[in-house]
């Protein structure tokens, strides 16, 4: 069993500086090895991530790119694009799609006068994992898909509404909720987390627990907490956990918890994604969830 270097934890290029001197009051009285002894119960985030990266690619949501000829009349093509609700078309040259046009830029003349060339940041391989594509969309509003070195497909923001994207986001949030429960069980021995909850929130969890027990479901009380309670216990209420997850303050923890709840609610209520949180905000939340899962697996498994 390896040891945990709490003096300087490094995760994915980010350093969490938590020196013994700065945080002595947090870790006295309980050795860090004892603190993480139950870590072997953790399920593997890496397994889920590997599944997403190997099994779900951009092809699962990409659409074949529609195209026109560079010699077509630009105004006529603009009218056709408006009727079809297309903002963009590929432009075919010498049998291949060589660039693209945007409807709003078209005026008199030929399509080739308005054609834009593809740049490296516009293009990704058809084998790119879908989860990677989501992060690309933080800085892009569309990407073109290369198949055998030829542009054949397109992904836009509207394609992010499709089921594979929802499945990935739901998978990350579900695993996060499981991890939070495991962290609470490890970090708060003898159900000491109860003192951090309001009487009403605790009563609600106990009521759910009694119902589950009557159905002979094998679970503990932590599993009956609402996700909002779990988020608050890990990212708001406990300073040691905030240090581990690089949450600088209670206020920052509340903001993070609110964003995660908002994303979960959008999925749970089958709303169109992007109506509450913007896509840029949602992708940012997903990145933070991935970071939390990475840290959880590193800290709580490799000890």
Long-range contacts (C-beta under 8 A, 24 or more apart in sequence): 1-303, 2-302, 2-303, 3-33, 3-303, 4-32, 4-33, 4-36, 4-299, 4-302, 4-303, 6-32, 9-244, 9-295, 9-298, 9-299, 11-291, 11-294, 11-295, 11-298, 12-291, 12-294, 14-246, 14-291, 16-243, 16-244, 16-246, 18-243, 18-244, 23-240, 23-243, 26-239, 26-240, 26-243, 27-240, 32-303, 33-303, 35-186, 35-187, 36-186, 36-299, 36-300, 36-303, 37-303, 38-185, 38-186, 39-186, 39-299, 39-300, 39-301, 39-303, 40-301, 41-182, 42-179, 42-182, 42-296, 42-297, 42-300, 42-301, 43-175, 43-178, 43-179, 44-297, 45-175, 45-179, 45-293, 45-294, 45-296, 45-297, 46-297, 48-171, 48-172, 48-175, 49-131, 49-290, 52-129, 52-130, 52-131, 52-168, 52-171, 53-129, 53-131, 53-132, 54-129, 56-129, 56-130, 56-131, 56-164, 56-167, 56-168, 57-126, 57-127, 57-128, 57-129, 57-130, 58-124, 58-126, 58-128, 58-129, 58-130, 58-133, 58-143, 58-145, 58-153, 58-155, 59-126, 59-145, 59-153, 60-130, 60-162, 60-164, 61-130, 61-155, 61-159, 61-160, 61-162, 61-164, 61-165, 62-126, 62-145, 62-153, 62-154, 62-155, 62-159, 63-153, 63-154, 63-155, 63-159, 64-152, 64-153, 64-154, 65-89, 65-90, 65-97, 65-100, 65-144, 65-151, 65-152, 65-153, 65-154, 66-90, 67-91, 67-92, 67-97, 68-92, 68-101, 68-111, 69-93, 69-111, 70-98, 70-110, 70-111, 70-112, 70-115, 71-110, 71-111, 71-112, 72-110, 72-111, 73-110, 73-111, 74-101, 74-106, 74-107, 74-108, 74-109, 74-110, 74-111, 74-113, 74-114, 75-106, 75-107, 75-108, 77-101, 77-106, 77-111, 78-103, 78-106, 78-107, 81-106, 87-156, 88-142, 88-154, 88-156, 90-151, 90-154, 91-115, 96-150, 96-151, 97-150, 97-151, 97-152, 100-144, 118-144, 118-151, 123-151, 126-152, 126-153, 130-164, 130-165, 130-168, 131-168, 134-160, 134-165, 134-168, 134-283, 134-286, 135-283, 135-287, 137-279, 137-283, 138-280, 138-283, 138-284, 157-274, 157-279, 160-273, 160-274, 160-279, 161-272, 161-273, 161-274, 165-273, 166-267, 166-273, 169-263, 169-267, 169-282, 169-286, 170-267, 172-286, 172-289, 172-290, 172-293, 173-260, 173-263, 173-264, 173-267, 173-289, 175-293, 176-260, 176-289, 176-292, 176-293, 177-227, 177-230, 179-292, 179-293, 179-296, 180-227, 180-230, 180-231, 180-233, 180-234, 181-222, 181-223, 181-225, 181-230, 182-296, 182-300, 183-234, 183-241, 183-296, 183-300, 184-222, 184-225, 184-230, 184-233, 184-234, 185-220, 185-222, 186-300, 187-234, 187-238, 187-240, 187-241, 188-233, 191-221, 193-222, 193-233, 196-232, 196-233, 196-237, 196-238, 197-225, 197-229, 197-233, 201-225, 201-226, 201-229, 205-229, 227-260, 227-261, 227-264, 228-257, 228-261, 231-256, 231-257, 231-260, 231-261, 232-257, 244-295, 244-299, 245-292, 245-295, 246-295, 256-288, 259-284, 259-285, 259-288, 260-285, 260-288, 260-289
